[in-house]
Amino acid sequence: MKIGIIGGGASGLLAAIVSKSKNNEVIIFERNNFCGKKILATGNGRCNYWNQDQNLLHYHSTNNELIRNIVNDNVDKKVLEFFDRLGIVPKIKNGYYYPFSNQASTIKNALITEVERLGIKVLNNFLVKNITINDNGFTVSSQDENITVDKLIIATGSYASPKTGSDGMGYNFLEKFDHTIIKPLPSLVQLKTKGNFLKMWSGVRAEAKVSLYEDDRFVREEIGELQLTNYGISGICVFNLSNYVARGLDNNKREEIVINFMPFINDDKLTWFINQTNLTNKNIKELLLSVLNEKIVEVILKESRLNSNKLFNEVNVNEQNILINYCTNFKLEVIGTNSFDEAQVCGGGVSLEEIDLSTMESKIIKNLYVTGELLDITGDCGGYNLGIAWRTGIIAGISIRGNND
């Protein structure tokens, strides 16, 4: 067989390597001047390529019940065995897998080396303009060249991070072939919020608990480093909520973030803390500065409208409750997300119902396969999205290779 793969990213490279056999010719069509460009940007250049915690709650789709067909022990074992055979030595920190070198280039180079060793043909700077279906399979066309293949894998990536060459063109091809595309929206992305105080706290990082409410209904909470910006909020804890937020806003839901700036102190301990004798002779500002960043304190005092110079032992119960509420239940109305330029991945994509998830073959077009970010499945931060790419690439590759040696 002659197998074409549009996109030399994570899922495309794995699909190419796994599908290659002595009887199969494999061609990668890559629009960049080299494969694996987006891999280099993952994990802040360190490539967090896997996570020990594979709870299905880390994955999201409009068809959540189908996720287990991709994320399961059988497929996970194949992924880890693949990287073992590739010679990748993991450095595991808090369940997060990185290459021992702490360099994303280690993963990229190992994949490219294997592609070269197997004799897989890579056509760099090949921008696919059109795909046509004919009696002989699929014809993949650039501006200057037409190449026909028997089986075709579309692994072009989503709209996210277009600087890596991912512009969502795969959606257009698949829509042309009558696939349903769940509206792609930015995910693992910063949130824009209301507030005339945002410039005041810009640049601050704080450990916090961040809770999401949609139309006043609790959705999910995350604890971690919160980054406060002049447009809203950022950080991994925010990224992990952004998929819900983007979808909710697109459906005209009201999205609200509630920040607890003191997640390390429960309500009982907080009451004890602020009523200690040695603290009651401090004014409100001095009390807050003993535990919170000065910029956060300024915002809390501005929004609560409390007299910062008032001694705490002169504060009445109502004022005390107001202060506690702003420290532990600081509310922000979310008005949007940052763009695809800043998003790590997309929520939405090709409906999982239209893909045979045991092979990644389209149920609509025979011998057409879809992998990676194009699919309607998104993971949290922590190696989960690369995990989806590895899994779907391996599943497609095994299916195509079959019993060919």
C-alpha positions as CSV (number, residue, x, y, z in Angstrom):
1,M,0.0,0.0,0.0
2,K,0.9,3.6,-0.4
3,I,0.0,5.6,2.7
4,G,-0.2,9.4,2.8
5,I,-0.1,11.4,6.0
6,I,-1.0,15.1,5.9
7,G,0.8,16.6,8.9
8,G,4.2,15.7,10.4
9,G,3.3,16.5,14.0
10,A,3.0,14.2,17.0
11,S,0.1,12.0,15.8
12,G,1.3,12.0,12.2
13,L,4.8,10.9,13.0
14,L,3.6,8.1,15.2
15,A,1.1,7.0,12.5
16,A,3.9,7.0,9.9
17,I,6.3,5.0,12.0
18,V,3.8,2.4,13.1
19,S,2.2,1.9,9.7
20,K,5.5,1.5,7.9
21,S,6.3,-2.1,6.8
22,K,8.4,-3.5,3.9
23,N,5.2,-3.7,1.9
24,N,3.9,-0.2,2.8
25,E,5.3,3.0,1.3
26,V,4.6,5.9,3.6
27,I,4.7,9.6,2.7
28,I,4.4,12.5,5.1
29,F,3.2,15.8,3.6
30,E,4.5,18.6,5.9
31,R,3.9,22.3,5.3
32,N,6.8,23.4,7.5
33,N,10.4,23.0,6.6
34,F,10.7,20.2,9.2
35,C,8.4,17.8,11.1
36,G,7.6,18.1,14.8
37,K,7.7,21.9,15.1
38,K,4.9,22.0,17.7
39,I,6.5,19.3,19.8
40,L,9.4,21.7,20.4
41,A,7.1,24.2,22.0
42,T,5.4,21.7,24.5
43,G,6.2,21.8,28.2
44,N,8.0,25.1,27.9
45,G,10.5,23.4,25.6
46,R,10.9,20.4,27.9
47,C,8.1,18.3,26.3
48,N,5.8,16.9,29.0
49,Y,4.9,13.9,26.8
50,W,2.8,11.7,29.2
51,N,1.2,11.6,32.7
52,Q,0.9,8.7,35.1
53,D,-2.6,9.8,36.1
54,Q,-4.8,8.7,33.3
55,N,-8.2,9.3,35.0
56,L,-10.8,9.9,32.2
57,L,-11.8,13.1,34.0
58,H,-8.7,14.7,32.5
59,Y,-10.2,14.4,29.0
60,H,-13.2,16.3,27.5
61,S,-15.4,15.8,24.5
62,T,-19.0,16.4,23.5
63,N,-19.2,12.6,23.5
64,N,-17.4,11.8,26.8
65,E,-18.7,8.3,26.9
66,L,-16.6,7.5,23.8
67,I,-13.3,8.7,25.3
68,R,-12.5,5.3,26.9
69,N,-12.2,3.8,23.4
70,I,-9.0,5.9,23.0
71,V,-7.8,6.3,26.6
72,N,-7.5,2.8,28.1
73,D,-4.8,0.5,29.5
74,N,-4.4,-1.4,26.3
75,V,-3.6,1.7,24.2
76,D,-1.6,3.3,27.0
77,K,0.7,0.3,27.2
78,K,1.4,0.5,23.5
79,V,2.3,4.1,23.7
80,L,4.8,3.6,26.6
81,E,6.3,0.5,24.9
82,F,6.8,2.6,21.7
83,F,8.8,5.3,23.6
84,D,10.8,2.6,25.3
85,R,11.7,1.1,21.9
86,L,12.6,4.6,20.7
87,G,15.1,4.8,23.5
88,I,13.4,7.7,25.4
89,V,14.4,7.6,29.1
90,P,11.7,9.4,31.1
91,K,12.2,11.8,33.9
92,I,9.1,11.5,36.0
93,K,8.2,14.3,38.4
94,N,4.9,14.3,40.3
95,G,3.6,11.9,37.6
96,Y,4.6,14.1,34.7
97,Y,6.9,12.5,32.1
98,Y,9.7,14.5,30.5
99,P,12.6,13.2,28.5
100,F,15.6,12.8,30.8
101,S,17.4,15.5,28.9
102,N,14.7,18.0,29.8
103,Q,14.7,19.0,26.1
104,A,11.7,18.7,23.7
105,S,14.2,18.3,20.9
106,T,15.0,14.8,22.3
107,I,11.5,13.6,21.5
108,K,11.4,15.3,18.1
109,N,14.8,14.1,17.1
110,A,14.1,10.5,18.1
111,L,10.9,10.5,16.0
112,I,12.6,12.0,13.0
113,T,15.6,9.6,13.3
114,E,13.1,6.6,13.3
115,V,11.3,8.1,10.3
116,E,14.6,8.3,8.4
117,R,15.7,4.8,9.5
118,L,12.5,3.3,8.2
119,G,12.8,5.0,4.9
120,I,9.6,7.0,5.3
121,K,9.5,9.8,2.6
122,V,9.0,13.3,4.0
123,L,7.9,16.1,1.7
124,N,8.7,19.3,3.6
125,N,7.3,22.7,2.5
126,F,4.4,20.7,1.0
127,L,1.2,22.8,1.4
128,V,-1.8,20.7,0.6
129,K,-4.3,22.7,-1.5
130,N,-6.8,20.0,-2.3
131,I,-7.7,16.3,-1.7
132,T,-9.8,14.4,-4.2
133,I,-11.2,10.9,-3.9
134,N,-10.9,8.7,-7.0
135,D,-10.9,5.0,-7.9
136,N,-7.3,4.6,-7.0
137,G,-7.7,6.2,-3.5
138,F,-6.9,9.8,-2.7
139,T,-5.0,12.4,-4.7
140,V,-3.2,15.0,-2.5
141,S,-2.4,18.2,-4.4
142,S,-0.1,21.1,-3.7
143,Q,0.3,24.0,-6.0
144,D,2.8,22.1,-8.1
145,E,2.3,18.4,-7.5
146,N,-0.3,15.7,-7.4
147,I,0.3,12.4,-5.5
148,T,-2.1,9.5,-5.2
149,V,-2.2,7.2,-2.2
150,D,-4.3,4.2,-1.2
151,K,-4.9,5.3,2.3
152,L,-4.8,8.8,3.8
153,I,-4.4,10.0,7.4
154,I,-5.3,13.6,8.1
155,A,-3.2,14.8,11.0
156,T,-3.0,18.5,10.4
157,G,-3.7,19.8,13.9
158,S,-6.3,22.4,14.9
159,Y,-6.5,26.2,14.8
160,A,-4.4,26.5,17.9
161,S,-0.9,27.9,17.8
162,P,-0.9,28.8,14.1
163,K,2.7,30.0,14.4
164,T,3.6,26.3,14.3
165,G,1.9,25.9,11.0
166,S,-1.5,24.7,12.3
167,D,-4.2,26.7,10.6
168,G,-7.2,24.2,10.8
169,M,-7.2,23.4,7.2
170,G,-7.9,19.8,8.1
171,Y,-11.4,20.8,9.3
172,N,-12.1,22.2,5.8
173,F,-11.1,19.0,4.1
174,L,-13.1,16.8,6.5
175,E,-16.1,19.1,6.2
176,K,-15.9,18.7,2.5
177,F,-16.1,15.0,3.0
178,D,-19.4,15.4,5.0
179,H,-17.9,15.1,8.5
180,T,-19.5,16.9,11.4
181,I,-17.2,19.5,12.9
182,I,-18.0,20.4,16.5
183,K,-17.2,24.1,16.5
184,P,-13.5,24.5,17.4
185,L,-12.8,26.9,20.3
186,P,-9.6,28.0,22.0
187,S,-8.7,25.7,24.9
188,L,-5.8,25.7,27.5
189,V,-5.9,29.4,27.1
190,Q,-6.0,32.6,29.2
191,L,-9.4,34.1,30.3
192,K,-10.5,37.7,29.9
193,T,-12.5,39.1,32.7
194,K,-14.4,42.2,33.8
195,G,-12.7,44.5,36.4
196,N,-11.4,48.1,36.5
197,F,-8.7,46.8,38.8
198,L,-6.9,44.5,36.4
199,K,-3.9,46.8,35.8
200,M,-3.4,47.0,39.5
201,W,-2.7,43.3,40.0
202,S,-1.0,42.6,36.6
203,G,2.1,40.5,36.9
204,V,1.3,38.9,40.2
205,R,1.6,35.1,40.6
206,A,-0.2,33.5,43.6
207,E,-1.2,30.1,44.8
208,A,-4.9,30.0,44.7
209,K,-8.0,27.8,44.4
210,V,-10.0,28.8,41.3
211,S,-13.6,27.7,40.9
212,L,-15.8,27.9,37.8
213,Y,-19.5,28.6,37.9
214,E,-21.8,28.5,34.9
215,D,-25.1,30.3,35.3
216,D,-24.4,30.0,39.1
217,R,-23.9,26.3,38.8
218,F,-20.6,24.9,40.1
219,V,-18.6,23.2,37.3
220,R,-15.1,22.5,38.4
221,E,-12.2,23.8,40.6
222,E,-8.5,23.8,40.3
223,I,-5.7,24.6,42.7
224,G,-2.3,25.9,41.5
225,E,-0.4,29.0,40.5
226,L,-2.7,31.7,39.3
227,Q,-1.3,34.4,37.1
228,L,-3.0,37.8,37.3
229,T,-2.9,39.9,34.1
230,N,-4.1,43.2,32.8
231,Y,-6.9,41.4,30.9
232,G,-7.8,38.8,33.4
233,I,-6.3,35.5,34.6
234,S,-3.9,32.8,33.4
235,G,-1.9,29.8,34.7
236,I,-2.4,26.1,34.4
237,C,-5.3,26.1,36.9
238,V,-7.1,28.6,34.6
239,F,-6.1,26.7,31.4
240,N,-7.8,23.5,32.8
241,L,-11.1,25.5,33.1
242,S,-10.9,27.3,29.8
243,N,-12.4,24.5,27.7
244,Y,-15.7,24.7,29.7
245,V,-15.6,28.5,29.7
246,A,-15.1,28.8,25.9
247,R,-18.0,26.4,25.2
248,G,-20.2,28.0,27.8
249,L,-19.7,31.5,26.4
250,D,-20.3,30.3,22.9
251,N,-23.7,29.0,24.2
252,N,-24.5,32.3,25.8
253,K,-23.9,31.0,29.3
254,R,-22.7,33.3,32.2
255,E,-19.3,32.2,33.3
256,E,-17.9,33.3,36.6
257,I,-14.5,32.5,38.3
258,V,-14.3,32.6,42.1
259,I,-10.8,32.9,43.5
260,N,-9.8,31.8,47.0
261,F,-6.5,33.6,47.6
262,M,-6.0,31.6,50.9
263,P,-6.6,28.0,49.9
264,F,-4.2,26.8,52.5
265,I,-6.5,28.1,55.3
266,N,-9.9,26.6,55.8
267,D,-12.8,28.7,57.2
268,D,-12.3,27.6,60.8
269,K,-8.5,28.3,60.7
270,L,-9.1,31.6,59.0
271,T,-11.4,32.8,61.7
272,W,-8.9,31.7,64.3
273,F,-6.1,33.4,62.3
274,I,-7.7,36.8,62.1
275,N,-8.8,36.8,65.7
276,Q,-5.4,36.1,67.3
277,T,-4.5,38.6,70.0
278,N,-1.2,39.5,68.3
279,L,-3.0,40.4,65.1
280,T,-5.9,42.5,66.4
281,N,-3.7,45.5,67.0
282,K,-2.9,45.6,63.3
283,N,-4.9,47.6,60.8
284,I,-6.6,45.7,58.0
285,K,-3.9,46.4,55.4
286,E,-1.2,45.2,57.7
287,L,-3.1,42.0,58.4
288,L,-3.6,41.2,54.7
289,L,0.0,42.0,53.9
290,S,1.2,39.3,56.3
291,V,-0.2,36.7,53.9
292,L,-1.0,38.2,50.5
293,N,0.9,40.0,47.7
294,E,0.7,43.8,48.1
295,K,-1.0,44.2,44.7
296,I,-3.7,41.7,45.6
297,V,-4.2,43.5,48.9
298,E,-4.7,46.8,47.2
299,V,-7.4,45.3,44.9
300,I,-9.2,43.6,47.8
301,L,-9.3,46.9,49.7
302,K,-10.4,48.8,46.7
303,E,-13.2,46.4,45.9
304,S,-14.4,45.8,49.5
305,R,-14.4,49.5,50.2
306,L,-13.1,48.9,53.7
307,N,-11.0,51.4,55.5
308,S,-7.5,50.0,55.2
309,N,-6.2,52.0,58.2
310,K,-8.9,50.7,60.6
311,L,-7.5,48.6,63.4
312,F,-8.7,45.0,63.0
313,N,-10.0,44.9,66.6
314,E,-12.3,47.8,65.7
315,V,-13.8,45.9,62.7
316,N,-17.4,44.8,63.2
317,V,-18.6,41.3,62.3
318,N,-20.1,42.5,59.0
319,E,-16.9,44.1,57.9
320,Q,-14.9,41.0,59.0
321,N,-17.2,38.8,56.9
322,I,-16.8,41.2,53.9
323,L,-13.0,41.0,54.3
324,I,-13.0,37.2,54.5
325,N,-15.3,37.0,51.5
326,Y,-13.0,39.0,49.3
327,C,-10.0,37.0,50.3
328,T,-11.6,33.6,49.7
329,N,-14.5,34.3,47.3
330,F,-13.2,36.9,45.0
331,K,-15.6,36.9,42.0
332,L,-14.7,37.6,38.4
333,E,-17.1,37.6,35.4
334,V,-15.5,36.0,32.4
335,I,-16.1,37.8,29.1
336,G,-14.0,35.8,26.8
337,T,-10.8,33.8,26.1
338,N,-7.6,34.8,24.4
339,S,-7.4,33.8,20.7
340,F,-6.2,30.7,19.0
341,D,-2.8,32.4,18.8
342,E,-2.4,31.9,22.5
343,A,-4.3,28.6,22.9
344,Q,-2.3,25.4,23.3
345,V,-5.1,23.3,21.7
346,C,-8.7,23.5,20.6
347,G,-11.9,22.2,22.1
348,G,-14.2,20.7,19.5
349,G,-13.4,19.1,16.2
350,V,-14.4,16.0,14.2
351,S,-17.2,14.2,16.0
352,L,-16.0,11.0,17.6
353,E,-19.3,9.4,16.5
354,E,-18.1,9.5,12.9
355,I,-14.8,7.8,13.6
356,D,-14.2,4.1,14.2
357,L,-12.2,4.6,17.4
358,S,-10.7,1.1,17.2
359,T,-8.9,2.1,13.9
360,M,-9.3,5.9,13.6
361,E,-10.9,5.3,10.2
362,S,-13.7,7.5,9.1
363,K,-17.1,5.8,9.1
364,I,-18.1,8.1,6.2
365,I,-15.1,7.7,3.8
366,K,-13.3,4.3,3.6
367,N,-9.5,4.4,3.9
368,L,-9.6,7.9,5.4
369,Y,-8.2,8.3,8.9
370,V,-8.3,11.2,11.4
371,T,-5.8,11.6,14.3
372,G,-4.7,14.1,16.9
373,E,-6.1,17.6,17.6
374,L,-8.6,17.4,14.7
375,L,-10.7,15.2,16.8
376,D,-13.3,16.3,19.3
377,I,-11.3,15.3,22.4
378,T,-9.2,17.7,24.5
379,G,-7.0,17.0,27.6
380,D,-6.0,19.0,30.6
381,C,-2.5,20.4,30.9
382,G,0.1,17.8,31.9
383,G,0.9,15.7,28.9
384,Y,-2.7,14.7,28.2
385,N,-3.0,16.3,24.7
386,L,0.2,14.8,23.5
387,G,-1.1,11.6,24.9
388,I,-4.1,11.9,22.7
389,A,-1.9,12.4,19.7
390,W,0.3,9.4,20.5
391,R,-2.7,7.2,21.1
392,T,-4.6,8.1,17.9
393,G,-1.5,7.9,15.8
394,I,-0.6,4.4,17.1
395,I,-4.2,3.2,16.7
396,A,-4.3,4.4,13.1
397,G,-0.8,3.0,12.3
398,I,-1.6,-0.5,13.7
399,S,-4.9,-0.6,11.8
400,I,-3.2,0.3,8.5
401,R,-0.2,-1.9,9.0
402,G,-2.3,-4.9,9.8
403,N,-0.3,-8.1,9.5
404,N,2.1,-6.8,6.9
405,D,5.7,-7.3,7.9
